[in-house]
Structure formats: C-alpha cells, structure tokens
Amino acid sequence: MWEYTDKVKEHFLNPCNVGEIENPDGVAEVGSLACGDALKLTFKLDENKKIKEAKFKTFGCASAIASSSALTEIIKGMTLEEALKVTNQDIAKYLGGLPDQKMHCSVMGKQALEKAIENYKGVPAAETGAKIICECFGVTDKEIEQAIRENNLSTVEEVTNYTKAGGGCGGCHDDIQEIIDRVKSEPKSGGKQKLTNIQKIRMIEETLEREIRPSLKHDGGDIELIDVIGNRVIVATRGTCATCKASDITLKNFVEHRLRELVSPDLVIEEVPS
C-alpha cells in the first residue's frame, strides 16, 4: 500500500483543471492506455504570452492524476520559458512528495509539458533515432537517458521508478544498464552535455533575454527570435538595429558570439527582413 501525502490525496480526489481546451495553443499526449498511464495536456496563452489556462485528461493511478493536476496549477501564469524550467522534481515537491515507485507519474507530466510547448513552437513531434527499449511500456532510449540525466539515476530500479521501463517482463534490464553506464561515462566537455532541441531553444531564448536584448535596448534597438532550425538561429532586428548599417557586424560579432559562447559553438545567426 502506497503512502500518499494529504496534497496527493487532495489532487486525486478533487483534481484541478480537468478537461480539454478548445483550440489550444499547445497540445501533447504521452504514455498509452495499453501501458497503464496516459496523459493529454492542453494550454492556452494570453495576450502577454503567459499560460492563461491549462487542462488535462489522465488515465492512470492516483499519482498520475494528482501529478497532472499539480502540473496545471504550477504552470498557470508562467511564460513558456518559465514553464520549461519546471522539473518532475518540482511536481513531486508541490505534492509534498511521491513514493519512489510512483515518480514516473511526475516524469510523465514533465514530458507532456515539454511536448506541448514543442507543439506550440512547431518542433517536429517525432524524435529521430529514438529506439524502444522497454516493449512492455513503450519507453525509448531517449526518455531513459533524459530521466537519468535530470534525476541523477544510477540503478535499473531507479530508472523503473521514474520511467516504468523494466517494470514488466524485465527483459530490457541489461539494455537499461547499458544506457546508465553510457550516460554516466559521457565526457563532460566544458561541463556541457549534448542538448535536446527543446533545451537548445530554451537556452537560446534565455540568452537573448538575459545577455543580449538589454544591451541592444540600451541603444534603442532590439532583436526577436523567429525560429531555430537545427543550428540556424533565425532572428529579426528591431528599433535602431533594423536600420543600422552595422547590424550585420552586431549580429555576428556580438549576438552570434554570445550564443556560441553560452549555448553551443555550432550556432549560426541568420536575419530575416524586418
């Protein structure tokens, strides 16, 4: 019998924001009914690009319902950049904790949030190269790798608790252990690991907002992120930057340099007409 906190019981018995938003800005479905847990998350933004409304539909246990309810409450009022910083640990903490064996429910919530934001940003849903490791629960190697990195997992049992992988027939335990060993042995080049698409976009947005836009605004200019395609960062200049003859130099020597320094050395800035 699982020991649930009062907060988990509250969000299970009286879940918040149940349902589905009509014409949502972002939508995602993770898990599957065949595997025992499934979650559909939808959100709507307000005029300031903050999450005005978030709703969910969940099929699963008490922890799955409570985690989904908690997630929708946590992200309301946040910008997408703020929402992307929400971790599965934040969801569990909001609920006063979850049993180790139920942490996969908080991970499912985080996955749904990331995929819904990717949907809003137009990031392709299919993850190239992802391979199903756990046939029983349909968990991919990419999902296992992410859970290991974000939660510092080191055993097969921990991976099962956080992803459900290996919780069925057990035939994938050796494969899971190989992934654990590989992730743990990865060289930390400059302290940085390979970024996922959504992580790269998030870091680019944060760097533009924190390190670049304030300097440009100081001189009456500005910059807007239009898109990220692979390592191509598509931007548009605003204000005085849009008419400055030296804008190309600013983009290459300042903007691109800072993004390469703080996000990835492979990034290339491209400007679209204002």
N, C-alpha and C positions, 0 to 999 in steps of 0.2 A: 504494500500500500504506500503510495507516494505521500510525502509530507508537503502540503501546499501552504503558502502564506495566505493571510487574510486578503491581501491585494489580488493574488491569483484567483482566489475563490470569488471575489467581488467581480472581476472582469470576466470570469467564466459564467457566473450566474446572471449577471447584468452587463453584458458586453456593450461597449460604446461603438457607435458608427457602423452598425451592421447594414449591409446592403450594397448597392452598386450605383455609382454616379452616372447620370445620363450625359452623354457627350463629354467624357472625361478628357483632361489634358494628358494624363498618363495612365497606363493600364498595364498590368502584368499578372500572369498566372504561373505559379510554381508548385512543385510537388505533383501528385496524381492521386486520384481516388483508389487506383489499384495498389498504391504503396501505403495507403492508410492516412496520409495527410495531404491536403491541397489547400491553396490559398489564392484568392483573386483580390488584388488591390487596385483601387482606382483613386485618383486625386484630381482636384480642380484648383487652378491658380487664380488669385485675384489680380486687380489691375497693377499691383506692385510686384507681381511675380512671386508672391508668397502663397504657400499652400493654404487655401481657404477652407477646403473640405477634403476629407479622406474617408473612404469607406472600404469595408472588406466583406468577403464571403469566405468562410473557412469550413472545411470538413476535416475533423480530427478530434484529438483529445482535449481535455480541459486546458492543458498548457498551450496548445495550438490556438485555441480560441482566445485565451487570455493574452497571449503574446501578440496576436493580431490586433486585438482591441487596444492594448497598450501602445502599439506602434502608431496607430492612427491618432491617438491622443498626443503622443510625443511630437509628431511632425507637424501638426496643425499650427499655422502661424510662422513656420520656418521658410526660408528661401530654399531652393533646391541645393545650393551649396552647403547650407547648414544641415539639411536633411541627409546629405551624403555622408556626413561625419557621424551620424548615428550608427552605433555598432550593435551587434547582437547582445553584447555585454550590457549596453545601456538599456535595452529592452528588459533583460533579466533583472537588472538593478531596479528599474522602475516598478517591477512587480515584487520587489523585496526578495528576489532570488528564485531560482528554479532548481528542481532536482537535477543532478548531473545527467541522468538518463533522459531528461526532457529538454536539454539545451538545444537540441536540433530544432525545436519549435521557434526559438528566438532567431536561429540562423535562417530559417525559412522566411521569417519576417523581413530580415535584412536583405535577403536575396530578392524578395518581391519588391522592396523599395528600390533597390538598385536597378532592377529590370524595368520598373515603371518609369523611372527617371530616364533610363536609356531610351524607352519608348517615346517619351516626350521629346528627347533630343534627336530622335531619328537614328539612333545607333542600331545597326542590324541585330535582330534577336538571336540569330544563330551564332554560336561561338565556334569558330573554325578550329578544328583539331581536337575538340572535346571528345573524350572516349568514355563510354560507360564502363565503370569498374565494378559497381555493385548491381548485378542484374535484378536482384530481389526488390531493390528500392529505386533503381534508375538513377544512381548517383554517379556523376562524372569525375574524372581525374581533376578537372579544373576546380570543381566545387570542393573536393577534398583538399587540394592544395591551398585554396583560399582560406578554408576553415583552419588548417594547420598554421598558416602564417598569422592570421588575425587573432587566434586564440592560444598560440604557442602550444599546440598539441604535440605530444611525443609518443603516445601509445595507440594501438589499434582500438582499444576500448574507449579512449577519449574521442577518437575520430567517429566511432559509432554513436557515442552520446551526442555529438554535435552535428552529425550528418545522416545518421541511420545506416550509413554504409557499413556492411559487415554484420548487420543485426539480424540477417535472415539465415541462410544456409551456412554462412561462414566461409564459403569457397573463395572469397576475394580477400581474405585476411593477408595472404602473402603479398598480393598486389598493393594493398593499403600500406603495408610495412615498407615496401619498396618506395612508395611515394613519400612516406615520412622520412626515410633515410635520404632520399634525393633532396627534399626541401631543406632538411637540416644541414646538408653538406654543401648547399649552394654558396658560392663565393659572394661575399657582400662587397661588391665593387663600389667603393666610395660610400659604403653604408646604404646603398640603394639597391632595391630588388627590381626585377622587371615589372613594369606597370601594366595593369589591365587597361583597356580602352577607357572605361569609366573613371578609373583612378587618374589616368593621364589628363582627361578633360577637366576633372575636378581640380587637379594641381595647376593646370594652365589658368583656369578661372581665378583661383585663389591668388596666383602670382600676379596676374594682370590687375586684380583689385587691390592687392596689398603693396606691390612693389613698383608697378608701372603707371597706373592711372593717376595716382596722386601727383607724380612728377609732371605728367603731361597737363593735368588740370591747373597746375600752378602757373603754367604759361598760356592758359586759355585753350588748351587742346584736350583731346580725349581719344579713346580707342574702344572699339566694340568687337567682341569676339563673334564671328559669324558662323564658323564651323571648324571642326577638326577632322581631317581625313587622313588617316594614317599618321604620318609625322608632319603633315602640312597643316599649319595653323592659319586659317583664313580670317582676316580682320578687315575692319573699315575704320579709317581715321575720321575724327570729328573735330569741330571747332577750328582753331587756328592750324591744327595739324593737317586738316583736309586741304588747306590752301598753301601750306608752307612748301617752298621748293626743296627744302632739305628733309622732307618727310621720309624719303627713301633711306637716307642715312640714319635717321632716328629709328626707323623700323629695324634696320639691320644691326646697327652699332649699339643700340640700347635695348629695344624690345626683344629682338631675337637673341641677343647675347644673354639677357637676364633669364629668358625662358630656357635656354640651353644650360645655363648655369644651375638653375633651381629646379628644373623639371627633367629634361632629357637632352643630351648633346646632339641628338638626331633631328631636333625640331627645326622647321624652316618656315619663316613668316612669308605669307602672301597677302597682298592687299587687293581688295575689290573696290571698284569705284564708289565713292560716297553718294 
